[in-house]
Amino acid sequence: MGIKEEIIDSFKVGSTLTKLIYINLGMFIIIGLGSAILTLFNVSSAWTGFFMLPSQFSALLLKPWSAITYMFLHLNFIHLLFNILMLYWFGNFFLQYYSQKDLVGIYIIGGILGGALYMAAYSIFPYFDGRYGELTGASAAVMAIIVAIAATAPERPIRLLFFGEVRLKWLAIASIVVSLLNVASENAGGNISHIGGALGGYLFVIGTRKGWDTTSWVNRVIDFFVNIFRRRAKMKVTYNRPKSDQEYNYNKKQEAENIDRILDKIKKSGYESLSKEEKRQLFSASEKK
């Protein structure tokens, strides 16, 4: 199996957390390679602004998609590495308490609120008069996850390098305070977006405690677009003879036995021991559930 097929298969069968990390990595690689190639031809890299969130509402109207794309875009490797590590670490904590759909929902909501507060600050505070900025990075989305976990399990201890054991609530509070102290720094917009992300994480937990599914609308939108692409991929029309009940039950039994065999193989030899066809069958079975 080629590298391309392995990456595609691992993305398909991976968790929501894996997919979020892959999207961030993919955006970084595509934008980075694109910019490098265009630079060799003396073409400006200003096209990357196509995906950045502008600080002005009038500019947002020209590229409304940037309200989403900015939270997956990193132009600096250290920025990307830090956010991915935080996303992986706290994303796994999050999944111990909430579902995978909640994770993608809080990521998007945190990013949207972070972007909204960023744009609002440029419109409200005189400090930003005459300035134009563009926001990138998953920091606001990751902050939402951190605060959501801290609000859910505030006393849970985690071990930090150089700091030893720290409770989640103090980590979240420290992150918010640091962002507040830097709202007038060189990265003022980014720190303001962190506050918006933190607000998103806190509101998510409050809503959950009251029985509100605050992330459901995000997942409905995502499912809508996913289903559109799936329908387009299955537009081929075929005519088959209807199966009898006996044939149907036999096929279902065969499929179940085959999946059990594949799962046993994973337990004994690991996922990498599967063939391309076995991985495809496993993915198809998970899609039907």
N, C-alpha and C positions, 0 to 999 in steps of 0.2 A: 504494500500500500504506500502511495506517495505521501509526501509531507502535506500537500494541499488537502488530500482526502482525510488524513488523520486530523487535521485542524478542523475541517468541516464536521466530521463525525463527533469529535470531542465537544464542539460547540452545540451540536444538536442534542446530544445526550447529557450535556452538562447542566448543572443547576443554574438558577437565575443569577446567583452570585458569579458563577463562572462566565456567563454570558455578558454581564455588566463589565467584568474585567476585560474580556475579549474585545468588546466594543471600544473601550477606552484605548487599549493597545492598538487595535486596528486603525482607529482614527489618527493616532500619533504616527504610526508607520506610513499610512497613506499620505497624510499632510506633509510629513517630513520628506518622504521620497519625492512627492510632487514638487515641493518647493526647491529641493536640491536640483532636480532635473531642469526646472524652468530657469533657475539661477544660472546654470551652465549656458543657457541660450540668452542670457541677459534680460530675462522676463521678470518683471516685478512679482514679489510674493504677496502683494496686497490682496490677492484673491482669497487668502486665508480668512480675511475679515468677513467673508461670505458666511462663515459658521460662528463668528463671535457675537456675543450679545452687546448691542450698542447701548450707550448710556442715555440716549435720547429716544423718546417715544416715537417721534416722527421717523427716525431711522429704522425702528423696529417694524413699522408698517411696511417697509420695503423688503424686509427679510424676516417674517414672523417665525419661521422655522428655527431661527437662532436662539429662541427662548428654550429650545430643547437641545440643539446641537452643541451649544456652548459648554454644557455640563459634561460632555464627553471629549472635549477638545483640550489638548495640552500641547504647548509649543516648546516646553522645556522638559528635559528628561527627568531632572530632579523633582520637579513639580509632579510629573506623572508618577514616578516611583513612590513618592510619599503618599499620594492619594490612593494609589492601588494597594499599597501595604495597609493603610488605614481601612480601606474598603474591605479588603480580605479579612483582616483581623476582626473588625467590629461587625462586618457582615455575617461572619460565622456566629458571633454572639447573638446577633439579631435573630438568626434562624433557629436558635434554641428556644425562642419564645414566640415567634410569629412565623407566618407562612412565607413561601417564596414570592407569592403575589404581593404580599405586604411589603417585601423588601424592594421590589421594583417600584411599587407605588410610592413608598416613602422617599426613595431616591429621586424620583421625578418631582414629587411635591416639594421636597427640600430644595431642589435645584430651581424650581419655578419661583418659590417664595424668596429664595436668595437673590435671584435675578430681579424680581419685582422690587425688593427693598433697595437694591443697588441702583436701579433706575429712578426710584422715588427720591433717593438721597441726592442725586444729581439735579433733580428738579426743585428740591426744597431748600437745601443748605447753601448759603452764599459762598461757602468755601469752594464749591464746584463751579461757580459762575465763570463762563467762558471756557470751560474745560470740556473735552470730549474723551470718553473712555470706551474700551471694549473689554468685556469680561470673558474669561475662559477658565476651564478647570472644574473638577468634580468636588471641590472643597465644600461648597454649600450643601450638596447632596450627602456627602460623607458626614458632615456636621449633624445633619438631620438624623442619621442612623445612630451616631454617638449619643446624642441627647435622648433619643427614643429609648435606647438601651439603659442609659443612666436613670431615666425616669421610671423605667419598668423594674429594674433591679439595682437601686441606688447603693445598696450595701455590698454588692458583689465585688470581691477584691480581684485585681489584676496586677500582674508583676510588670513593672516598667524598668527598662535599662537605666541605671544610674539613680533611680528613685525608689527601687524596691517595690513593695506591695502598696497599691493605691486603690481606694474604693472608687467605683465608677462615677459616683456623684461628684467627687472632688475633681476627677479628670474632666468631666463635662463643664463644671463651674470654672475651672482654670482655663479651659479652651475658650469659653465665652468671654471671660474677663480679659484675656490676652487680645481677643478680637476687638473688644470695646476700647481698650487702651490704644489700639492702632487704627482707629477709624479716621484719623487725620494724618496717617503716615503716607509713605510713597505708594503703598498698596491699599489705599483707603477703601476703594471700591470693593476689593476682594474681601477685606475684613468686614465690611458692612453686609456683604452677601452671606458671610458665615452666620451672622445674627439672624438673617432671614431663614437660613437652613435650620438653625437651632429652634426657631419658633415653629417650623414645620414639624420637627421631631416631637416637640412637646405637645403640640395640638393633636398629633396622631395618637399619642398615648392617652390624652384626656378623652378624645373621641372614642377610643377603644374601650375605655372603662365605662363609658356611658352607652355602649352597645352600638356605636356608629362605625360603619365601615368607610372611613374617610379616603381609602385608597381605591375603592371599587370603581370609581369613574375612570381612573387612570387605566385600570386593567380592561375596562370595557372598550376604551378607545384603542388600546393595543390589540385586543382580540379582534376588533372590527377590521383593522388593517391586515392582521395576520390571516384572517379568514378570506379576505379579498385575494391575497396572493395565493392562498391554497386553492381557491376556486379557479383561478386562472391556470394554475398548474394542472388541474384535473378536468380541463375543458374537453379533452378527447372523449368522443361518444363511442361507446361500445355496446353491442347487443349480445346478451348472454341468455342462455336458457335458464329459467328459474330453477333453483336447486330444491330438491325434496327435503323434507325435515330430516330424513336419515342422513343425506349427504351433508347437510348443514351441520348437524351435530357431530358427524365424523370429522369434518374439517376443523371445527372448533376444538375438538379433543386433540387432534394432531398438532394444532397451533400451540395449545397449552403445554403439551408434552415437549414440544420443541423449545419453548421459552424456558421451561424448567431445566432442560438440558443445558441451555446457554447460561442460565444463572448458576448452575452447579459448576460449569467450566470456569466462570468468573471467580467463584469461591476458591477453587483449587489452584488456578493458574493466573488469575488476575484479568482485568479488562483487556489488556494489550494482547492476550493470547487469542482473542476472538478474530475471526476472519472478517473481511469487509461485509460479506453477506450476512453473517451472524449479527454484526453491529446494526446493519440495516433492519433486520428482523426485530431486534430488541427495541430499536427506536420506533418502528411501526406499531409494535404492541403497546408501547407506552403512550403513543398518540391516540389509540383507540379507547384508552381508559378515561 
